[in-house]
Amino acid sequence: MAEQKKNYQKVEVIARLFGKTARRIYQLTQDGVLPTEPTPEGNRYDLLPTVQRYIQYLEEKNKSGQPAAVTEKLEKKLDAEIKYKEAKAGKAKLELDELKGKLHRSEDIEKITNELVFSVRSMLLALPGRVAMDLAAINTAPAVSEYMARHVAALLDELATHEYNPEAYAQLVREREGWETADNDGDDEEEV
């Protein structure tokens, strides 16, 4: 009897064939249910032995007295737990990035931006009071224009010095999370 030609398939093909997720196929492989063989493209599933082993696995499962519905529910529960843990890990990574200052919440950015806008607003509202007396003494339109241009340029120069302050964002995170700053902890001990 001639040796049968091997039909190597990727995990995605086996998953579609069995109506399972690739994650479940990997789990069955780790449990020793489904065999893989090394190929030049990586480990692959030989289709015929894989189908035979999966059928054998299902038959043994049915003999153990566990109904297929229970097994399916257990598989769904396992998948749900995996998704939950992956989501939890993703959330923890985002929180860590936020604590490291690599990620900022939109409400923090909005608060800092609003503070900057109010600062600019205050500068602009203060301008008339700052220049009114000097402008009253100036008699020509070109001189008023040149005087105002200097003051507006000074305001713009002051705004140009505004820089991103990571400590300001870190402080917002500490306040939102209800954490005390390291500086406050040390100061309290010294005062006692």
C-alpha positions in Angstrom: 0.0 0.0 0.0 1.5 3.3 -1.1 2.1 6.1 1.4 -0.7 8.7 1.3 0.3 12.2 0.3 0.2 14.7 3.2 -2.2 17.6 3.0 -0.7 20.3 5.3 -3.1 23.0 6.5 -2.8 26.1 8.6 -4.6 26.5 11.9 -7.2 28.9 10.3 -8.3 26.2 7.9 -8.6 23.6 10.6 -10.6 26.1 12.8 -13.0 26.8 9.9 -13.4 23.1 9.2 -14.3 22.3 12.8 -16.3 25.5 13.4 -14.0 26.5 16.2 -11.7 29.5 16.8 -8.0 29.3 16.1 -7.4 29.8 19.8 -9.5 26.6 20.5 -7.5 24.7 17.9 -4.2 25.8 19.6 -5.6 24.7 22.9 -6.5 21.3 21.5 -3.0 21.1 20.1 -1.4 21.9 23.5 -3.6 19.3 25.1 -2.2 16.7 22.7 -5.5 16.1 20.9 -4.5 17.5 17.5 -1.0 16.7 16.2 1.1 19.1 14.1 4.1 18.3 12.0 7.1 20.6 11.3 7.2 21.8 7.7 9.4 24.4 6.0 6.6 26.9 6.5 6.3 26.1 10.2 4.1 23.6 12.1 1.1 22.5 10.1 -1.8 20.1 10.5 -2.0 17.1 8.2 -5.6 17.2 7.3 -6.6 13.5 7.4 -4.9 12.5 10.7 -6.2 15.8 12.2 -9.8 15.1 11.3 -9.4 11.5 12.5 -8.0 12.5 15.9 -10.7 15.2 16.3 -13.4 12.6 15.7 -11.7 10.2 18.1 -11.5 13.0 20.7 -15.3 13.8 20.3 -16.2 10.1 20.6 -14.2 9.7 23.8 -15.8 12.8 25.1 -19.2 11.4 24.4 -18.3 8.1 26.1 -17.2 10.0 29.2 -20.9 10.9 29.7 -20.4 14.7 29.1 -23.1 15.9 26.8 -21.9 17.9 23.8 -24.0 20.9 25.0 -22.1 21.0 28.3 -18.7 20.7 26.4 -19.8 23.5 24.1 -20.8 25.6 27.1 -17.4 25.0 28.8 -15.6 26.0 25.6 -17.7 29.2 25.4 -16.9 29.9 29.1 -13.2 29.4 28.5 -13.3 31.7 25.5 -15.2 34.3 27.5 -12.7 34.1 30.3 -9.8 34.5 27.9 -11.4 37.5 26.3 -12.1 39.0 29.7 -8.5 38.5 30.8 -7.2 40.0 27.6 -9.4 43.0 28.0 -8.3 43.4 31.6 -4.7 43.2 30.5 -5.3 45.8 27.8 -6.9 48.1 30.3 -4.0 47.7 32.7 -1.6 48.5 29.9 -3.5 51.7 29.1 -3.5 52.7 32.7 0.3 52.1 32.9 0.8 54.2 29.8 -1.2 56.9 31.4 0.8 56.8 34.6 4.0 56.9 32.6 2.8 60.0 30.7 2.6 58.2 27.4 -1.2 58.5 27.2 -3.6 61.3 28.3 -7.3 61.1 28.9 -9.4 63.5 26.8 -10.8 65.2 29.9 -7.3 66.0 31.1 -6.3 67.4 27.8 -9.6 69.4 27.8 -8.9 70.8 31.2 -5.3 71.9 30.4 -6.4 73.3 27.0 -9.2 75.3 28.8 -6.7 76.6 31.3 -4.5 77.8 28.4 -7.5 79.4 26.6 -8.5 81.2 29.8 -5.0 82.4 30.2 -5.0 83.8 26.6 -8.4 85.4 27.3 -7.1 87.1 30.4 -4.1 88.5 28.6 -6.3 89.9 25.8 -8.8 91.4 28.2 -6.0 93.0 30.2 -4.5 94.6 27.1 -6.8 97.6 26.9 -6.2 98.6 30.5 -2.5 98.2 30.1 -2.2 100.5 27.0 -5.1 103.0 27.5 -3.1 105.7 29.3 -0.2 105.5 26.8 -2.6 105.5 23.8 -4.3 108.6 25.0 -1.1 110.5 24.7 -0.4 109.3 21.1 -1.8 111.6 18.4 -1.3 109.8 15.1 -2.9 106.6 13.8 0.5 105.1 12.6 2.0 105.6 16.1 -1.1 103.9 17.7 -0.8 101.1 15.2 2.9 100.6 15.9 2.4 100.8 19.7 -0.4 98.2 19.6 1.6 95.9 17.3 4.5 95.9 19.9 2.1 94.9 22.7 0.4 92.2 20.6 3.8 90.9 19.6 4.8 90.8 23.3 1.6 88.8 24.1 2.3 86.4 21.2 5.9 86.0 22.4 4.6 85.2 25.9 2.2 82.6 24.4 5.1 81.1 22.3 6.9 80.2 25.5 4.1 77.8 26.5 5.4 74.3 26.6 4.0 70.8 27.3 4.3 70.1 31.0 4.2 66.4 31.7 4.0 67.1 35.5 0.8 69.0 35.0 -0.8 66.0 33.4 0.7 63.7 36.0 -0.8 65.9 38.7 -4.3 65.7 37.0 -4.0 61.9 37.0 -3.0 61.8 40.7 -5.9 64.1 41.6 -8.4 62.1 39.5 -7.3 58.8 41.1 -7.2 60.3 44.6 -3.5 59.7 45.1 -1.3 61.9 47.2 1.8 63.2 45.6 5.2 62.1 46.9 6.0 65.7 47.8 2.9 66.0 50.0 3.8 62.8 51.9 7.3 64.0 52.6 6.1 67.5 53.7 3.6 66.1 56.1 6.2 64.1 57.9 8.6 67.0 58.2 6.0 69.3 59.8 5.2 66.8 62.6 
